[in-house]
Amino acid sequence: MTSSKNMQVTIGDLTLKNPIMPASGAFGPEMEQALDFDRLGAIVPKSITKFPQPGNAKPRVCETNGGMINSIGIQSKGVEHFLSHTIPAFEKYQSPIIASVSAESIEEFVDVSATLANQASIRGLELNISCPNLKGDGKAFGMDATITRELISQVREVTTKPIIAKLTPNVTSIQDIAIAAEQGGADGLNVANTMLAMAIDVDTRKPLIGNVMGGFSGPAVKPIIVRMIYQVAQVSSLPIIGCGGVMSGRDAIEMMIAGASAVQVGTASFINPTALTDILTEIEEYMEQNEIIEIEELIGSIII
């Protein structure tokens, strides 16, 4: 479908032709067999780390009512492999690449971001501050406002690329962390990563996930994420990328009305490999039916 509507949105200095992009960890080069990557607003590969990491114990994924739990861990071949293999697989497409960065310390976040700073085909950095800080006894960076501010500010010093902070929903006040990320110099906020969850096989009485606990995603979390987008939009002027439970174009539009400028899609792609472009088509149809010319008209358009 060719749309006459303007679906362009901006995240800092990064202009996207439309607001739909994959969630990190739910997208790979092999999906080119099902998707036209050039239709996507951006490409977000799996999070990378400075050094190779094996990921968590198996099994890593289980289905639950309303979604799925995963505990992949940050399985990574390291930043050098990312630059020599992953980026070449994606840079042939027109859609901008946003690199998702994970690390076990602030120093590693800075090192990896500095390595990526001069890579022209990488148009933005998404900092996965929802991952454990091993120097902080495993507590996620994004659970502490002071650490979030310090981490973002140090990365800000080594790159001029747009920085997106991927927040964790596993906090008492996501607004406090959003404000800290903005103060640190972030250009955008991802709301949010998965929710800490657990499932048990009642026959074996064993956890269904090898790591015991994992991150819950899927349609059941969407109302919680919509609430968080709305709350963050009330306290921060940064553009928000909504992430969590988007299964349809109407789900994406709901997040934009709550305050999101763009939307990431994860679990839906495991059910339907063409979910990303299907959602994009549904948004185009919604705009046509509602005579919306500029998609930015939807951002934060909630009526209370």
Backbone hydrogen bonds, N-H to C=O, Kabsch-Sander energy under -0.5 kcal/mol:
donor,donor_aa,acceptor,acceptor_aa,energy
3,S,1,M,-0.6
6,N,293,I,-2.7
7,M,5,K,-0.8
9,V,16,L,-2.1
11,I,14,L,-3.0
14,L,11,I,-2.2
15,T,13,D,-0.6
16,L,9,V,-3.2
16,L,14,L,-0.5
21,M,263,V,-2.0
23,A,265,V,-2.4
26,A,23,A,-2.1
31,M,28,G,-2.0
32,E,29,P,-2.0
33,Q,30,E,-1.4
34,A,31,M,-1.7
35,L,31,M,-2.3
37,F,35,L,-1.0
39,R,36,D,-2.2
40,L,37,F,-1.5
41,G,20,I,-3.0
42,A,20,I,-0.8
43,I,96,P,-2.9
48,I,100,S,-2.6
53,Q,76,S,-2.9
56,N,72,I,-2.1
62,C,69,I,-2.3
64,T,67,G,-2.6
67,G,64,T,-1.8
68,M,217,S,-2.3
69,I,62,C,-3.0
70,N,215,G,-2.0
71,S,60,R,-3.0
75,Q,73,G,-1.6
76,S,53,Q,-1.9
79,V,49,T,-0.7
79,V,50,K,-1.0
82,F,78,G,-1.9
83,L,79,V,-2.2
84,S,80,E,-1.9
85,H,81,H,-2.5
86,T,81,H,-1.0
87,I,82,F,-2.7
89,A,85,H,-1.1
90,F,86,T,-0.8
90,F,87,I,-1.4
91,E,87,I,-2.6
93,Y,90,F,-2.0
97,I,121,S,-0.9
98,I,43,I,-3.1
99,A,97,I,-0.6
99,A,124,G,-2.3
101,V,99,A,-0.6
101,V,126,E,-3.0
102,S,48,I,-3.0
109,F,105,S,-1.9
110,V,106,I,-2.4
111,D,107,E,-2.5
112,V,108,E,-2.7
113,S,109,F,-2.2
114,A,110,V,-2.5
115,T,111,D,-2.0
116,L,112,V,-1.9
117,A,113,S,-1.0
119,Q,116,L,-1.8
120,A,118,N,-0.9
122,I,119,Q,-1.5
123,R,97,I,-2.6
123,R,121,S,-0.7
124,G,97,I,-1.0
125,L,162,P,-2.9
126,E,99,A,-3.3
127,L,125,L,-0.6
127,L,164,I,-3.0
128,N,101,V,-3.1
128,N,126,E,-0.7
129,I,127,L,-2.0
129,I,166,K,-0.6
131,C,128,N,-1.2
133,N,139,K,-1.8
134,L,104,E,-0.5
134,L,132,P,-0.8
135,K,104,E,-0.9
136,G,133,N,-1.9
137,D,134,L,-1.0
138,G,133,N,-1.9
139,K,133,N,-0.5
139,K,136,G,-1.4
141,F,131,C,-1.4
142,G,129,I,-3.5
143,M,140,A,-1.9
144,D,141,F,-1.6
148,T,144,D,-2.5
149,R,145,A,-2.5
150,E,146,T,-2.2
151,L,147,I,-3.0
152,I,148,T,-2.5
153,S,149,R,-2.2
154,Q,150,E,-2.1
155,V,151,L,-2.1
156,R,152,I,-2.6
157,E,153,S,-1.0
158,V,155,V,-1.6
159,T,155,V,-0.7
159,T,156,R,-0.6
164,I,125,L,-3.3
164,I,162,P,-0.5
165,A,163,I,-0.5
165,A,188,G,-2.4
166,K,127,L,-2.7
166,K,164,I,-0.6
167,L,165,A,-0.9
167,L,190,N,-2.4
171,V,169,P,-1.6
177,I,173,S,-1.0
178,A,174,I,-2.2
179,I,175,Q,-2.5
180,A,176,D,-1.9
181,A,177,I,-2.4
182,E,178,A,-2.2
183,Q,179,I,-2.5
184,G,180,A,-1.8
185,G,181,A,-0.8
185,G,182,E,-0.9
186,A,181,A,-2.3
187,D,163,I,-3.1
188,G,163,I,-1.5
189,L,239,P,-2.3
190,N,165,A,-3.1
191,V,189,L,-0.6
191,V,241,I,-2.6
192,A,167,L,-0.5
192,A,190,N,-0.6
193,N,167,L,-2.6
195,M,216,F,-1.9
197,A,214,G,-2.9
201,D,206,K,-2.8
202,V,200,I,-0.7
205,R,201,D,-2.8
206,K,201,D,-0.6
208,L,199,A,-2.7
210,G,59,P,-3.4
212,V,209,I,-2.3
213,M,211,N,-2.5
214,G,197,A,-2.4
215,G,70,N,-3.2
216,F,195,M,-3.7
216,F,214,G,-0.5
217,S,68,M,-2.5
220,A,66,G,-2.6
221,V,218,G,-1.9
222,K,218,G,-0.5
222,K,219,P,-0.9
224,I,221,V,-0.7
225,I,221,V,-2.1
226,V,222,K,-2.9
227,R,223,P,-1.8
228,M,224,I,-2.1
229,I,225,I,-2.9
230,Y,226,V,-2.3
231,Q,227,R,-2.4
232,V,228,M,-3.0
233,A,229,I,-2.6
234,Q,230,Y,-1.0
234,Q,231,Q,-0.6
235,V,231,Q,-0.6
235,V,232,V,-1.2
236,S,232,V,-1.7
241,I,189,L,-3.4
242,G,240,I,-0.6
242,G,262,A,-2.7
243,C,191,V,-2.2
244,G,264,Q,-0.6
247,M,245,G,-0.6
252,A,248,S,-1.8
253,I,249,G,-2.4
254,E,250,R,-2.3
255,M,251,D,-1.9
256,M,252,A,-1.9
257,I,253,I,-2.6
258,A,254,E,-1.7
259,G,255,M,-0.9
259,G,256,M,-0.6
260,A,255,M,-2.6
261,S,240,I,-3.0
262,A,240,I,-1.7
263,V,19,P,-3.2
264,Q,242,G,-3.1
265,V,21,M,-1.7
269,S,266,G,-1.6
270,F,266,G,-0.5
270,F,267,T,-1.5
271,I,267,T,-0.9
271,I,268,A,-0.6
272,N,268,A,-2.8
275,A,272,N,-2.3
278,D,274,T,-2.5
279,I,275,A,-2.9
280,L,276,L,-1.7
281,T,277,T,-2.3
282,E,278,D,-2.2
283,I,279,I,-2.1
284,E,280,L,-2.1
285,E,281,T,-2.2
286,Y,282,E,-2.2
287,M,283,I,-2.6
288,E,284,E,-2.1
289,Q,285,E,-2.8
290,N,286,Y,-2.1
291,E,288,E,-1.0
292,I,287,M,-2.8
293,I,291,E,-0.6
295,I,6,N,-2.8
295,I,293,I,-0.5
297,E,294,E,-2.0
298,L,295,I,-2.1
299,I,296,E,-0.6
300,G,256,M,-2.8
301,S,298,L,-2.1
302,I,257,I,-1.6
304,I,302,I,-0.6
